[in-house]
Amino acid sequence: MGRPIVREGSGISLGILERSDIPQLYAEFNTPDVRRYLTGRERAVSLEAAYQMYDSAQKDTSTMTYAVAVNALRGKGSSDLAGTVALNHIDWANRRAEVAYILFRKYWGKGYGTEALSLAVMQAFWTLNLRKLTATVCRPNRPSVKVLEKNGFRKAVTFTNHVYVEHEGYVDEFIYELFRQE
Ligand SMILES: CC(C)(COP(=O)(O)OP(=O)(O)OC[C@H]1O[C@@H](n2cnc3c(N)ncnc32)[C@H](O)[C@@H]1OP(=O)(O)O)[C@@H](O)C(=O)NCCC(=O)NCCS
């Protein structure tokens, strides 16, 4: 059975993240390239901890993580998984959330990050009825800044010399925001 899709895109779609996806996520996300600019990168995560995080997220109404599925690979027998996009810290009273996205290294530079965020924005605004999204990104993560700005996010906050990145030292961190257009 193929992965159930919650929002269809042209190159990728957002689908249900299954427990059986965890070993692949664990292997593909635990590389220096992918983790370079992620918050919490200093903490090594075991496979067992990755399963525990998945299980606790299933019961947590303040977080929703979607699989980024490559359309051309769907239903072909091999894995269609290219990464995840998550809505975290969902605040249902104030109708806002934080969005975060991670793709496997081999899928970078194909427009999938931009489309994954665009689909997550639509899901947040038009399915979950949220009205505002924020995203945290550090200055040297230029692909991520580009993905945010191409989706209409505006820089709202700058923290100077806020996070430490190996070989780069302390770098600025930004909070971007996007409001639903009514
Ligand atoms: C951030 C990430 C999701 C981007 O995904 P992606 O599929 O490669 O992004 P896209 O292909 O949609 O677009 C990337 C854009 O950044 C640009 N870009 C790539 N490298 C760049 C660089 N070094 N400097 C400036 N721009 C760069 C690309 O040209 C592209 O812009 P364009 O479409 O105008 O040409 C991916 O790099 C990733 O998973 N990184 C690791 C996890 C991470 O950092 N997540 C974000 C945490 S805030």
The ligand as an SDF file (V2000), in Angstrom:
LIG
                    3D

 48 50  0  0  0  0  0  0  0  0999 V2000
   17.1020   24.0300    3.7020 C   0  0  0  0  0  0  0  0  0  0  0  0
   16.7390   22.9060    2.7330 C   0  0  0  0  0  0  0  0  0  0  0  0
   15.4320   22.2520    3.1690 C   0  0  0  0  0  0  0  0  0  0  0  0
   16.5830   23.5110    1.3350 C   0  0  0  0  0  0  0  0  0  0  0  0
   16.0460   22.5130    0.5000 O   0  0  0  0  0  0  0  0  0  0  0  0
   16.2720   22.5030   -1.0770 P   0  0  0  0  0  0  0  0  0  0  0  0
   15.3100   21.5350   -1.6570 O   0  0  0  0  0  0  0  0  0  0  0  0
   17.6950   22.3200   -1.3950 O   0  0  0  0  0  0  0  0  0  0  0  0
   15.8080   23.9870   -1.4560 O   0  0  0  0  0  0  0  0  0  0  0  0
   15.3440   24.5050   -2.8900 P   0  0  0  0  0  0  0  0  0  0  0  0
   15.9950   23.6850   -3.9470 O   0  0  0  0  0  0  0  0  0  0  0  0
   13.8450   24.5660   -2.8960 O   0  0  0  0  0  0  0  0  0  0  0  0
   15.8760   26.0130   -2.8760 O   0  0  0  0  0  0  0  0  0  0  0  0
   17.1250   26.3440   -2.3250 C   0  0  0  0  0  0  0  0  0  0  0  0
   17.4550   27.7520   -2.7650 C   0  0  0  0  0  0  0  0  0  0  0  0
   18.6390   28.1300   -2.0970 O   0  0  0  0  0  0  0  0  0  0  0  0
   19.6010   28.4910   -3.0610 C   0  0  0  0  0  0  0  0  0  0  0  0
   20.9090   28.1420   -2.5390 N   0  0  0  0  0  0  0  0  0  0  0  0
   21.4510   26.9180   -2.3960 C   0  0  0  0  0  0  0  0  0  0  0  0
   22.6790   27.0130   -1.8740 N   0  0  0  0  0  0  0  0  0  0  0  0
   22.9130   28.3460   -1.6920 C   0  0  0  0  0  0  0  0  0  0  0  0
   23.9970   29.1060   -1.1800 C   0  0  0  0  0  0  0  0  0  0  0  0
   25.1030   28.5180   -0.7300 N   0  0  0  0  0  0  0  0  0  0  0  0
   23.8790   30.4580   -1.1470 N   0  0  0  0  0  0  0  0  0  0  0  0
   22.7620   31.0700   -1.5710 C   0  0  0  0  0  0  0  0  0  0  0  0
   21.6840   30.4060   -2.0470 N   0  0  0  0  0  0  0  0  0  0  0  0
   21.7790   29.0620   -2.1160 C   0  0  0  0  0  0  0  0  0  0  0  0
   19.2340   27.7290   -4.3060 C   0  0  0  0  0  0  0  0  0  0  0  0
   19.7750   28.3330   -5.4780 O   0  0  0  0  0  0  0  0  0  0  0  0
   17.7140   27.8380   -4.2530 C   0  0  0  0  0  0  0  0  0  0  0  0
   17.2620   29.1090   -4.6990 O   0  0  0  0  0  0  0  0  0  0  0  0
   16.6910   29.3220   -6.2140 P   0  0  0  0  0  0  0  0  0  0  0  0
   15.5340   28.3960   -6.3690 O   0  0  0  0  0  0  0  0  0  0  0  0
   16.2730   30.7550   -6.2420 O   0  0  0  0  0  0  0  0  0  0  0  0
   17.8180   28.9790   -7.1240 O   0  0  0  0  0  0  0  0  0  0  0  0
   17.8630   21.8310    2.6810 C   0  0  0  0  0  0  0  0  0  0  0  0
   19.0680   22.4820    2.3500 O   0  0  0  0  0  0  0  0  0  0  0  0
   18.0540   21.0940    3.9950 C   0  0  0  0  0  0  0  0  0  0  0  0
   17.3520   20.1300    4.2890 O   0  0  0  0  0  0  0  0  0  0  0  0
   19.0510   21.5070    4.7970 N   0  0  0  0  0  0  0  0  0  0  0  0
   19.3930   20.8280    6.0570 C   0  0  0  0  0  0  0  0  0  0  0  0
   18.3440   21.0350    7.1320 C   0  0  0  0  0  0  0  0  0  0  0  0
   18.0950   22.5060    7.3890 C   0  0  0  0  0  0  0  0  0  0  0  0
   19.0180   23.3020    7.4930 O   0  0  0  0  0  0  0  0  0  0  0  0
   16.8050   22.8440    7.5030 N   0  0  0  0  0  0  0  0  0  0  0  0
   16.3830   24.2000    7.7580 C   0  0  0  0  0  0  0  0  0  0  0  0
   16.5650   24.5460    9.1920 C   0  0  0  0  0  0  0  0  0  0  0  0
   16.1820   26.2770    9.4400 S   0  0  0  0  0  0  0  0  0  0  0  0
  1  2  1  0
  2  3  1  0
  2  4  1  0
  2 36  1  0
  4  5  1  0
  5  6  1  0
  6  7  2  0
  6  8  1  0
  6  9  1  0
  9 10  1  0
 10 11  2  0
 10 12  1  0
 10 13  1  0
 13 14  1  0
 14 15  1  0
 15 16  1  0
 15 30  1  0
 16 17  1  0
 17 18  1  0
 17 28  1  0
 18 19  1  0
 18 27  1  0
 19 20  2  0
 20 21  1  0
 21 22  1  0
 21 27  2  0
 22 23  1  0
 22 24  2  0
 24 25  1  0
 25 26  2  0
 26 27  1  0
 28 29  1  0
 28 30  1  0
 30 31  1  0
 31 32  1  0
 32 33  2  0
 32 34  1  0
 32 35  1  0
 36 37  1  0
 36 38  1  0
 38 39  2  0
 38 40  1  0
 40 41  1  0
 41 42  1  0
 42 43  1  0
 43 44  2  0
 43 45  1  0
 45 46  1  0
 46 47  1  0
 47 48  1  0
M  END
$$$$
